[in-house]
Amino acid sequence: MWNEIVVFLHNVKNEIMVILLIFRVLDADVPHGIFFVM
């Protein structure tokens, strides 16, 4: 179970970083972006 979670987080980490960067550039709400990803 934990292995699947680690693999999932590893696969989406780059996408999350890009989205957070976009939200920071746009001065948007970062937590809202995190919930949007989830």
N, C-alpha and C positions, 0 to 999 in steps of 0.2 A: 504493500500500500504506500509506504513512504517512498519507495523507489519510483513509483508512478508519479507521485506528487513532485519529487525532485526533477524528474525528466520534464514534466509539464511546465514547471516554473522555469527551467532552463530554456525550453523552447520559446516561451512567451516573454522572456526577460528583455530581449532586444526590442520587441514591439512595445512593451511597456515603457522602456527608456525613451524611445522615439516619441511616444504619445505624451509622456511627461514633459519632454523637451519642447514639444509643440505648444502645450498648454502654458509653459513658462514664457515662451516667446510671445504668446498672444495675451499674456497677463490674465489668463483664465484661472478658474478654480482647480487646483491640482487634485485635491481629494475627490472632487466631482469627476475628474478624469479617471481616477483609479476605480471608482465605483462603476463608471461607464464601461471600463474594461472587464470588470467582474461580471 
